[in-house]
């Protein structure tokens, strides 16, 4: 991993750092005193940061990390919500949705680096990424029904796509918390690493991903996301459209040339 390139703060509680010559972006949840509970202001900042990342054509992979040692993110800020009227909650909803949608719709591969608690909206932020690297301290779950709501950051749709409808139903209805080893077994996370190494391993994985064609990465993610859930014939049409978007690109020409010349590609990119 190369040295950090630059750091930009979005609001008080979200930071974007770049690595690997700007090709890997680290989206940092930085509200440690509240275990990264997502307040209205923090939700706005996540939406703002993800919009900036989506527009940055140099970025090839994003890693979502936390500055709190005990938690990735504990979900919605229930202390803030305790003071809300119904009208306040309704006004907050678009900002909350924009935060989760911003992560979900990043056009490049996104990896969550999870340690400690990733609960409710915190786990939904991780689910909005393509991959989840968790360390041995991780505890994940969607406990929203225990406080009178439902997962509202994509959990009812993203979790069944990961683990199947029945397993997602059991986890959501029971509101139970799942520790790292079982989470890996059930498919709630993709990789479990030693305690304290989630960020390092996720950034290393992002660096390996970012070494590849930026045009190819974006097209592959688009095909995976758009094609998921379609019948096979429709999915293959989505794949063909994505293939056509890269097949005649400068990246494809460079990739083939580099392979034949036995050298590292110098991707022209977007």
N, C-alpha and C positions, 0 to 999 in steps of 0.2 A: 504494500500500500504506500503510495507516494504521500508526501506531506500535504497537509490541508492547504488549499489554494486561497479561499476567501470565506468570510462569514458575513451573513446578513440577517438581521433580526426583523421579524414580522410581529408587531405588537410587543407585548411584554413577555410572552411565554412561548414563542416559537422561533427557532433559529434554523437557517439553512446554511450548511457548510458544503463546500465542494472539495473533492479529492480527484486523483487521477486526471490531472490537467483539465478539470472541470467536467469530466465525463461521468463521475459518480457524485450524486448529491445526497447529503445526509439531512433529513428533515427531523429536527430535534424537538421533542416535547420537553419544555423547560419551565415547568411549574412545580418544582420539587416539593415545596412546603405543603402542597395540596395533593401530592402523589399524582400529579398531572390530571386531576379532575377537570373535565372540559367545561369551562364557563362559557358564557355568551361571547366574551371578548376573545377567549382562546379559540373558540369555534370559528370566529371571523378570521383570526390570524392563520389558522390551518387552511381555510379556503383561499385566502390571499396568497399564502406560500405555495400551495399546490398549483394555483393558476399561473404563478410566475415560473414554476418548474415546468409546467406543461408547455409554456411558450419558449423555453430555453432549448434551442436545437442542439446545443453542445452536450446536454445531459443524455446519457444512455441508460442509466439505472439510478433508482432512488432507494435509500435505506431509511426506514423510520425507526428512530431510537429515542431513548429517555435519559434524562439526567438524574432521575430519582433512583436510589440504590435498591429500594424495596418494591418498586412498581414500574411497569411499563406505562399503564394508565388505568385508573380505577373507574373510568366511565364519566357519566354526566356529573356535574357539580350539584349534588343534592342539597348542600347547604344553601347555595344560591337559589335553587328551585323551591326551597321551603318557604321563601319569602314571596314567591310569584303568585299573582292572581292568574285566573284562567286566561285573561287577555295577555298577560306577560308571557305565559307559556306559548300561546299561539304566535306571538310576535317573535319569539326566539326560534321557533321551529324552522323557518327557512335558513337561518344561519347554521343551525345544527346539521340540517340536510346538506348544505353546501360544503361543510367540512368533510363529511364522510364521502360524498360524491366526488369531491376534489381528489381524494386519495384513490378512490375506485377508478376514476377516469384518467389517471395519469397515463400518457401514451407510451411510456417506457416501462420495462419490468420494475416492480416495486417489491421490496423485501422488508418485513417487519422483524426487528431484533427485540425479542421479548424476554424479560426477566421479571421475577416477582409477579405481582398481580396484574392481570390483563382481563378486566371484568367489564361486563356490559358494553358500553360504548368504547371502552378501551380495547376489548377483544374485537369489536366490530371494526375499529381502525386497522387492526392486524388482518382481519378477514378481508378487508378491502384491498390488501396487497396481494400479489401473486404467490408469494412464498412467505412462510413464517419460520424463522430460526429462533428457537427457544433454548434458554439454558435450564439447568436442572432445578432451579428455584421457581420456575414459571408455574403459575396457577391461572387457568383460564376458565371462562364461563360466561353465560348470559343469564344473570339472575333477575332480570327486570320484572318478571311476574311476582316476585317476592316483595316488590315495592309498588305494585298496583299498575304497572304499565307493561308494555311488550318491547322487545328489541326494536328500536326505531332507526338504527343506523345501518340497516341492511342485513341484520342478523338472521331474520326469518327467511331471507332469500339466499344469502351467501352460505350459511352453515349447511343447509341440505345439499347444496351443490358440492360441498366438500365431503360430507359424510353420509349422505342419503337422508331421505325424508323421515324414516322411523327413528333413526339415531338422533337427528336434530330435534325431533319432537320430544324425545325423552329428556334431552339436555335442557331444552327451553322450558318444558313444563315442570321439570323438577327443580330448576334454578340451581343445580348443583355445580360446585367448583371442581375442576379436574386438574390434577397435578401433572407435571411434565411427562413422566413415563407413560401414564395412561393416555395423555393427550396425544402423544406420538403414536401409540398403538391404535387409537381411534381415528387418527387422521386430522385431529384438530390443529396440529402443528406439523411441519414437514421435517424438521431436524431438531434433535436435542443435543446440546453441546455442554461441556463442563461449566459449572457456575462461574459467572463473570466473563464468559467469552462470547456471549451472544452478539454484541456489537462488532467485535473483531472478526468473527466468522461471517457475519452478514456482509460487512464491508469487503471482506476478501472474496466472497461469492459475487458481490456486485462488480468488483474489479474484473473478475473473470468474464462476467457477462459483458461488461463495457468494452472489452477487447474486440468484440465482434461488430459486425456491420450495423451502424445506427439505423439505416434504412431497413435492413432485415429484421432487427429487433422490434421496431415499431410495427412492421407488417405482421410479424409472427404473433405479437400480443393482440393486435386487432383481430386476426383470424381466430385465435383462441377465445377471445371474449365474445365476439359477435357470433361465432359459430356454435358456442356452447348452448345446448338445449334444443337446437334445431334438428330436424330429421337429417339423416345422412346425406341425402341428395342436396338439400338446401345448404348444409354445412360445407359440402364439397364446392358448391358455387362460391361461398364466402372465401374458402381457401384459394380458389382459382383467381378471384379478384385480387386477393392479397399477393398472390404469386406474381400476377401481371404487374403489380405496382413496383415490384423489385426486380423482375427479370430483365428489364431493359434499362436499369439504373446504372449509374457510374460505379456504385458499390459492387454490383454483380460483376462488372467487367474487371474491377480491381481485384476482387476476391479470386476469380478464376486465374487471372494473370499471376497473382502472388502465389497461388497454389502451384502452378506450373513452374514458376521461377524459384520455388522453395524459399520464400521470404515472408516476413510479416506484412500483412496488408496495411496500406496507408489509406484508410477509408476516406473518400471524398465527402460522404455524409449528405445531409439534407441541404 
